[in-house]
Each structure stands twice: as structure tokens, then as C-alpha cells.
Amino acid sequence: MSTPPPGNAPLPIAAPERTRKLVWALLRPHRTQAVLAAVALLGAAGLSLLTAPLLGGVVDLAASRNTGAITGRVVLLALAALGQGGLAFGGLVLASRLGERVLAELREGFVDSVLALPLERIEEGGSGDLTSRVTEDVAAVSEAVRQAFPTFVQSALVIGLTLFGLLALDWRFAAAALVAVPIQVATARWYLRRSGPLYAAQRVAAAGEQQQLLDSFGGAATVRAFRLAEDHVAAVGRRVDTTNGLVVEVTRTQTRFFGRLNSAELLGLAAVLGMGFVLVDARLVTIGAASAAALYFANLFGPVNSVLFLLDTLQSATAGLARLVGVIDERPRAGAGTGAVPADGSVKAVGLRHAYVAGHEVLRGVDLDIPAGSTVALVGASGGGKSTLAKLIAGIHRPTAGSVHLGGVALADLDPVALREAVVLVTQEVHTFAGTLAEDLALAAPGADADAVRGALATVGALDWALALPDGLDTRVGAGGHELTVVQAQQVALARLVLADPALAILDEATAEAGSSGARVLETAAAEALRGRTGIVVAHRLSQAAAADLVLVLDRGQVVEQGHHDTLVAAGGRYARLWAAWSTDRA
């Protein structure tokens, strides 16, 4: 079976403006909760400002030997601390809940878009690219939503109000504190200019590394057969070296970033202390006020470093978010076609050509005319184009040339939803979803009741063994659950097909993984599942072709013979030779 080379057209990355619009769209329904969180965090930041002047007052009282009033200041400090802690806790809880809600909606949108993407588009982008978005990018955004963003907002509020507090003590303290700002601003701008592209490049490199590993491990048999192990190890090494080089560059950039911030803190604190000495010496402020100013500035170290350090995390999350939004925007939208509905399951293809790589056609000028309700078998040697033809008819790939019509409507005119309802493709690679067997089956028809589920199982001959499971249809299957046999898993896939009830069903070697006895069971199940609908069967066993209404023999991307089984056997051509060889093997 021919497949396109992966990674030719990476999945898109959304522009910053588009990313901001989507985030705002997700936040808009939760405006009230966002406002409440902001008010609580603002209140907490405001109460935190009371600490420095209250401590400064304690210093003045101690200097004047008025120790009796110190108790009252200490009580106020305790109340301020309790109030600050309560408001900060409430604000962070509200912000975290809001973030989790938005994150859940973002994840759902991402998964929905991935599932709606044509397989061809995923193959073009490469599974490594998609895998890295599902894992690393989602993790980066999750970390930002759960930890970085609430802390960033809280720290930014503390910084703003602390500068206001310095100004309230004496404008000259605020002016002295601002000495550090140019260095901090320049450092932040310098860092953001470098870290954003670095994180984006690191994401791309990680995706390439995963893609190379998947290719090498997935094709291990071929790699060993052609003695390509050294080449693949070298390719993996180059990918890893690229990723590691970017990690080192990120670490070097972070080290320089924090070194510059430490210089800004040292300069700013020296300026505030120096200004305090001058003002106290001139008797313009008290020692307590100067102490409060120094405490204010020292208390800025944590929030300022948090804000600037979290810019690092937010940059990483922004890079990941842009990659998630890019996939969301790639999702085909319902209604993209003309709105036409296939009249039946008939298939007509004219002049079909397809090439995964330019200049290397897998199909060359294939014509089909399949009446509604009939079953067609595609046979031929491996690499002849059978699976590619099946995927073109299923709408998974778009033909390089030619057209496919289903029920009188061009596939190109069907929107994705209508196409999924009209065509179902079942391959030999069957996945059993984690959950109960009933839930697994209901994925194909969410509105199906228990009778419909039982009926679908009965149609494919699976009801008896399904009811005999430890908990019947409520038995958990899939990862961590009851392990189904190859035949049972394929019967479940065929039962899903029955529940989905498409006009056209395509079986791509759906019995290939079963043994001889299992294949006979699946052939019967497949025949029952196809009853009453148009069926296209990529035949692994020629007994399926013998039972079909029409047999198409493909070789090197062309239909070299077609007709009923008996007619083709009598003709003594290519199909007759395939049948004779197959029959001899079964004798």
C-alpha cells in the first residue's frame, strides 16, 4: 500500500492576532468570573501595601520610645496579612477555575479539529508534528493557565500598587526606584525578542525529532531488512543535536536574562537607600518612612522577578497556543460544500489519477461506475493502488486529477459532516476505545438505544460472545479493560458500521489480521454489515471477490480486468491465475 511521505506540509501556526482573538472568544462568556478574580487579587495586592508603612510606623514608635502603641500596629499587621491571604486565595481559586474552564474548551476544540482533519492532511503534516502539539504544546499551555498566568496577574498588581505606595511616601523614593526600570525594560525586550523565536524553533525541532523516531521505530522491519540502521541512528542523532542545541541556547539566554535583572535590583536598591539617607538627613522624612520605602522596593524583587521570569513561561505557552490554534483553524467547517445530499450510495469515478509524490502516480486513469446497493471487490498485487483508490472514494485523499461522485454529488461538493455520514471506511487497523463495550459501539451513533446496539452486534454475529463477557455490554474494554481478540475487535468495528448506517461502506482488508477460521467469521460478518448498502471491499481473500457483484483487478494503478467472478475465471486472464493460485493454497 502506497503512502505519502510525512512532513511535506507541516500543520499551520496561528498568527498572534488570531491567537488573541480566540483566547478572548473563550474568555468572553466568563467575564463575570474574570472580574471577580481581578477584584479579589487587586484587594490582596492593596492590603499587601500596608505591611511596609505599618512596619515603618513601628520603627518610628520604637525610635520615639512610644512602645505602648506598637501593639496596635502589630494587630493591624496581622489583620492585613489575614485579609491579604484570604483575598489572594479567593482570587487565585477563581482565576484557576476560570483557567481550567477555558483550557478545557481549548482542548475540546483542538481534539474536535484533529478528529475532523482529513487523514491526508495529517499525513502531510507528519504524525510527529501532531503528536508534539498534543503533548508538549498542551502541557505548556496547561502550565501557564494553572500556575503562570494567575501568579503573573497577582505579581503585576503588586508591582503597580507598590510603586503607588512609594509615590505616596515621597515622590523622590518612587523616582529612585525607577532607576532600575530602564534596565528591566531593556532586559525584558531583549529577552522577548530572542526567547519567542527560540521557543518556536524548539517546538518545531521537537516535532521533527518525534517524527524521525516514529518513522524509524514504525519501519523497524524495513530498516533492518535494508540495513539502514546506521542511517536512521544518524538521522535521529542529527535531530537530537538540533533540539539539544536549542535547549542550550535557551538556557544561555535565561542565564544572561537573570544576570541583568540582578544588576537592576542592586542599582535600584542602592538608589532607594541613598535617597532615604539624603531625605532623613535633611529631615524631610522619618527613619520609619525611609525603612518603609526600602521594604517596598525589596518587596518588589519577588513580584518583578516573577513577572519577568513568567514572561519566559508565557512565551513558551504562547508558542504552544499558536500551534494549537493553527490546528483549530485548519479544521474543515460544516457547510463548506454546496449542501447537496447524495441520492443513494452509487459511485461514479472518471479519470482518477493520484500521486503522493509528483511524477510518481499511484493511480492512472481509473474509471468506475458502481450501482447503488452492489458490492465491488478490488483485487491485485500489493502496491497496485487498491487502498489508494478506496481512500479516494472515501474522500480521505483528493485525487490529483479526475472526480468522484457519490449518489450523483461530487465529493468535493459535500461538506465534511455530510461526507462522514455518507461514507464509512473500516480498515484492518482497528482501535478499541477505553470504556464499556456499549459506549464503544455508541460512538458510531450517539443516539442509539440498547436495542439498536444489540441488533448491530447480532448482525455481525457478535451478540453471543458480547453477552457472555463478565459484565455483558457493560464490560470495560480497551486500555486497562477486557482484551478482545482480533476477530472480536473487527466485529465491533463492523457493528459500528451497522450503527452508523452509511450509504457507502468501504472495507480495506478488514479480515487480513484474522486466521483462516477467524477470516471466515469476519467474511460472514462483513457480508451482513454490507447488506442493503453499497460496498467496496479491498479483498485480502479472494473468497470475498467470489461473492461480490463486480470484481476490479488493479495492477500498477490501472484497472486491467473487471467483471463478475465467474466471467473472469472463465476468461483465463490475470484474475483467473490469481484465483487458481489462491485455490491451490487452500486445497
N, C-alpha and C positions, 0 to 999 in steps of 0.2 A: 504494500500500500504506500503510495507516494504522499509525502507531507511537505509543507513549506518549511524552508529554513527559518529558525526562530530569530527574533530580534531585529528584523528588517525595518520595522516601523514602530519604535517604542511608543507606548501609550503616552498621551499628552500630559503636559504640566500646565495648570491654570495660571493665568496672569494674576498679579497681585490684586488688581481692581476686582476681578471676577471672584477671587477668594474672599475678599472683604464683603462683597455683596452677598455671597452665600452665607457667610457667618452671620451677617446682620439679619438675613431672612430667617435663619434658625433661631436667633435671639428675639426677634420681634414679638412672637406670641407670648413670651415670658417677661415682658417689660416690667410688670409689677414686681415680680420676684427680684429682678435685677436692681430695681430702685431700692427696695427694702434692704438688700445686701449692701448696696453702696452707702445707704444712710447709716446702717449699723457699723460698717467699717470706718466711716467718717467720724462717728461718735467715739469709737475706740481710739482713733488717732488723736482726736481732740482731747480726750482725757489723758492720753499719754503725755501731752504737753504740760500738764500740771505738775509732773514729777520734778522737773528741773527748778521751777520757781519756788516750789514748796521746800525743796532741799536748800535752795539759796536762802530762803527765809530762815530755815533752821540755822544756817551758818551765821546770819546776821544776829539772830537771837542769842546764839552762843557767844558771839563776839561782844554783845552788849550785856552778857551775864543775865539775860532775862529767860532763865531756864523754865520758868513756870508755864510759858506759852508754847514751849516746844511740844508738849503732849498733844495739844490741839492740832498742830501741823502734822504730827505723825499719824493721828487718826485720819486726817484728810488724805494723807498719802495712801493709807490702807484702803480707804473708800475709793479713791481714784483708781488704785490698782485693781480692786474687785470689779468696779464698773468697766474699766478698760477690758479686763479679761472676759467678762460676760458679753459685752458688745462684740468684741473680736471673735469670740466663739460663735455667737449667733450669726454674725456676718459671714464668717468662713463656712458655716454649715449651709446657709442659704446659697452662697456662691458655689459651693461644691455640688449641691443638689442641682442647681441650675446647669453647672458644667456637665454633670453626668447626664442630664436630660438632653442637652444639646449634643453631647458626644454620642449618645445612643441613637439620636436621629441621624447624625452624620454617618455612623456605622451602618445603619439600616439603608440609608440612601446609597452608600458605597456598595454594599452587598447586593442590593437590588439592581444597581447599574452593572456590576460584574456579571450577574446571572443573566442579564438581558443582552450583554455584548455578544455579537456573533462569534462563534468559535474561530472563524477566520481571523477576526481582529485580535483575539487573544494570542493566536499562533504567530501573527505578525509581530506583536509586541514582545513575545517571549514569555514563557511562564515564570522565569526568574524575576522579570520586572514586576509582574503582578504579585508574585509571592512576597517580594520585598515591600511592596505597598501594603499588603495585608498584614505583614508582621511588623517591620521596623517603623514604617510611617504611622501606622495606627498606634503603636506603642509610644512614639514621640508625641503625638497629639494628645494621647491619653495622659501622659505625664504632665504636659503643660496644663491641661484642663483641670486635673485633680490637685496639682501642687503648685506649679509655677504661676499660673495666672492669678489665683486668689492672693498669693503672697506678694506678687508684683503690685497688684492694686493697693493692698494694705500698706506696703512699703512706700509707694508713691504718695499716698495720702499723708503718711507720717512725715515724709520729706517736705511736702508743701506746707503743712501746718507748723513744722519745726522752724522753717525759715520765717514764717509769720511770727512765731514766738520770739525769735532772735530780734526781729524788727521791733517788736513791742518792748523788749528790754532796752534797746538803744539801737538806732539805725546803723551806728558805726560797727556794732557786732555783726549785723547782717552783711554789711559791706566787707568786713574782714573775712567772713565765711565764704563770700562769693569769690575770694581769691582762688579757691580750689575748682570753681565751676568751669573756667575755660579749659583746664587740663582734663577734667572729667568729660566735658562735652567733646573735646577733640579726640580723647581716647575712645569714647563710645562710637563716634562717627568712623574713626579709623577701624575699629573692631567690626562694626556692622558692614562696612564696605568689603571686608575680607572674609568674615565668617559666613555670610549668606551664600556666596558662590562656593565656598569650601564645603558647606553642608550639602548643597545641591549636588556638587560633584561627588561627594562621599556617598550619597544615596544612589546615584547612577552607578558608581563603581561597585557598591554592594549588590545592586541588582545584576550587574554583569557577572560578578563572582558567583552568585547563586545560579544564574543561568548556565554558566560553564560547569558547575558541579552537577546540576541536574542533567545536562547533556552527557557528561562523562559517566555518571552513575547509571543513568537511564539506558545508555547504549553500551553498557559494560561488555555485553557479549560480543558486539561488533568490534569494540575497541580491542578486546583480547584476540578475536579471530584475525584481525588485520595487523596485530602487533603495533597498535598505536598508543600503547600505554604511556611511553615516554613523551610523546607529543602532547597528550592530554594532561599529563602531570606538569609539563612545561607551561601549557596554556593556563592551567589553574594557578600555577606559581606566578605568572605574569599578572593575572587578575588580583591575586592576594597582595602582590607587591604594590600594585596601584592603590588598593584600598589602604594598606598599611602606610604608604607614603602620605596619603591624605590625612590619616589619623595623626601621624607625626606632625604634619603641618598645622592641623587644628590645635594640637597640644602646644606647639611652639607659639602660635598666635595667642592662645589663652594665657600663657606664661607672661608674655610681653604686656598683655592687657592688664593683668593684675599688678604687675610691677609698676605700671604707670599710675594705676589707681592708688597704690600705696604712697607714691610720691605726692599725689594730690592731697591725700589725707594729712600727711606730715606738714605740708605747706599751709593748709587751711587751719589746722590746729595751732600751729605756731603763730599764725596771723591773729586768731581769736584771742589766744593767751597774751600776745603782745598788746593787742588793743585793750584788753582788760587791765593790764598793768598801767597803761597810759591813762585810762579813764579813772581808775581807782586813785592813782597818784594825783590826778587833777581834781579829785573829789567830785567827779561828775556822776559816778555810780558807786554803789556799795560793793564790798567784797562778795556779799551774797549774790548780787546781780552778775558780777563777773564769773562767779562759780557756776551760776545757772547757765550763763552763755557757754562756758566751756563744756558743761554737761550736755547742753543742747547739741553742740557740734559733735561731741564724742558719740552721742546717741544717734547721730546721723550716719556713723560708719556702717552700722549693720544694715539699715534700710537702703543706703546708697549702694553698698556693695551687692545687696540682694537684687536691687533693680538692675544694676549693670550686669551682674552675673546671670540673672534670669533672662536678660536680653539674649544670652547665649542659648538658653533652653528654648526661648520663644522663637529664636531664629531657626533652630533645628525643627521645632514644631511647625513653623510657618512653611518651611521647605517640604515637610511631610504633608501638611494640609493641602498645599498647592498640588501635590501629586494625587491626593485622594480626590480633590475637586476636579482635577483633569479627567479622572475616570468617570466621575459622576456626570460630567458634561458630555462624555463620549457616548453615554447611554442612548440608544435609539429611542425616539419618542413615539408613543402610540399616536396613530393618525398621520404618520409620515407618508403613508401611501395614499391611494385615491379613495380609500374607504370601500372599495369593491369587495364582495364576498364570493368565494368560489361556489359555483353552482353544484359541483359534485367533486369526486376525487379523481377525475380524469387528468391525465398528464400528457402534455404535448411539448416536445423539445425540438428545436430547429437549429441545426448548425452549431451545436455545442462544442466549444473549444476551451481548454483551460491549461494554464501553465503556472506553476508555483514560482518558477524562475524563468525570466524572459528568455525565449529561444529554446526552451525545453518543454514542449507541450506534452501533457499527460493524456488529454483527450483531444481528438482531431475530427471535427465534423460529425458529431453524433446526432442522429435524428431519432425521436421516439414518438409513438402515438399509442398511449395506454388507455383503453376504455375504463370508465368508472366501474368499480367492483371487481376488476380482474386482478390476477396475481401474476407478476412477472419475475422471473429468476434471472439474475445476472451471473454468468459463469465465465471462467477463463483463468489463465495462469496468474500468479501473483505479480502485481505491478502492471496489470493490463488496463487499469483505470476504473475498476468496478466501484471501489469505495469512493473515489473522487466523483464519479457520476452520481452515486447515491447522495453524497453531500451537496452537490449542486442542486439536485431535485429537492432536497430538504431545505435549501436556502441557507445552508451553513457557509458555503462558499459562493461567490459570484463568478459566473463564467467570464473568461477572457473575451469570448465572442459568442454570439448566439443568444437564445432566450429559452426560458422555461415558463410554461403556462400551467396553472392548476385550476381545474374547473372553469376554464375559459379566461382566467385572470392571470396576467403576468406576475411572477413572484415579486418583481421589482415594484409592483403597484400595491402589494399587500403590506400593511403596517406590521411591526414585529408581533403585536398581540394576536392579530388575525392569523399570521403565519404559524405561530405556536399552537393555536387552536386547530389549525387545519392539518398540520403535519407533525408526526412523532417519529423520531429516529431511535431505534434500540440497537446498541452495539454489543460486542462480546465483552466489553469492559463495563461491568455492572457494579454500581455502588449501593450498598445497603446503608441507609441513614440511621443514625443513632436514635432510638426511641422505640415505641411499641410497633409491632408489625402493622397494626391498624393505622397508626399515624404515618408510617412509611408509605402505605398504599394511598392514604388520603391526600398525599402531596400532589398526586396527579389530578385530583378532583376534590378540592376542599369541602364542597358541599355534599359529598356523597355520604349516604347513611350506611348503617351497618349491613342492611340487606344488599345494597349495591356492592359493598366491599366483598361480602361473602359470594355474591354472584360472579364477580370478576375472578376470584380465586377458583371457583368451581369451573369457570370457562376454561381456564388453563390447567385444570387438573391438580390444583394445589390445595384445595379446601381440606381434604382429609388430613394431610400432614400438618397443615396450619392449625387445625383444631386440636391436634394431638400434641402440640407444643406444651411446655409446662403450664403456661397461663393462657393458652389459646391465642387469640388475636391480640391479647394484651401482653404477650411475651415481649420483653425488650430484646431487640436485635441490633445489629450494627456494632460499633466500637464499644467494648465492655459488656456486650449483651450476648444472647444466644447466637452461636455461629451457624449460619446457613450454609448448606452445601452449594457447590457451583450450580447444580441443576435447580435447587430451590431459589437461589438468588435470581437466576434468569427467569424462573416462573413468576417471581414477584415483579420483575421488570415488565414482563408481558401482561401481568394483571394490571399494572399501572397504565399500560397502553389501552387496555379494555376500558378502564375507568375514564381515561382522557377522551376516548371515543373520537379520534380524528377521522377526517375523510380519507387521508392517505397515511399509511404506516410503512416505514422502511426498516427492514431488519438487516443489519450489516454483520453477517457471520455470527448471528446471535446464538448459534448452537456449537460454535467452534471449540469452546473450552470444556465441553462435556465429553465423557467417554461414549462408547458405542451405545450402551443401553440408555444412558442419560440423553444422548442426542435423539434417540427415538422418542423419548418422552417429550423433549423440547420441540421436536418437529410437530408432534400432535398438538402441543400447546400453542405453537406459533400458527398452525393452520386454523385453530379455533379462534385465536385472537384476531386473525385477518378476515375472518368470515364477515361478509356484509360490507367490507370496505376495500378500497384499492390497496394492493400490497406490492411492494418491491422487495425482493429477497436477494441479498448478496449471498449466493449459495456456497456454503462450505462443503456440504454433502450433496451429491447430485440427485439423491432421492428427493430433495426439495425441488429441484428443477423438473424432475419427472412428474411431480404433482401440480406444477404451475400451468397457467393457461398459455403463457408465452415464455420462450427461453431466448435470451440475448447472449451471444458469445462475443466477449471482448478480447481483443489482442492488440497490444501496443496503442491503446487509446482509440481503437476503432471497432465498430460492430461488424464482425466478419461473417456471422451467421445469425439468423433469427427464425423462429418458428416453434411449432409445438414439439414436445419431446419426441413423440413417435415419428413425426415427419423428419426431424433432424437425424434421428438414429437411422432411419431408412435411407437418408441421403448419403450416408457413409463419409461425411466430411469430418471437420475438426471435432465437433461435438460428439459424433459417433465414436471417434477414437478415445475421447475423454471418458465417455460412458463405458466403453469396453474395458479400459484400464481400471476404472473405478469398480466395475462389477467384478473383475478378476480379483481385485484386492479383497473384496468382501466374500469371495467364494470360500 
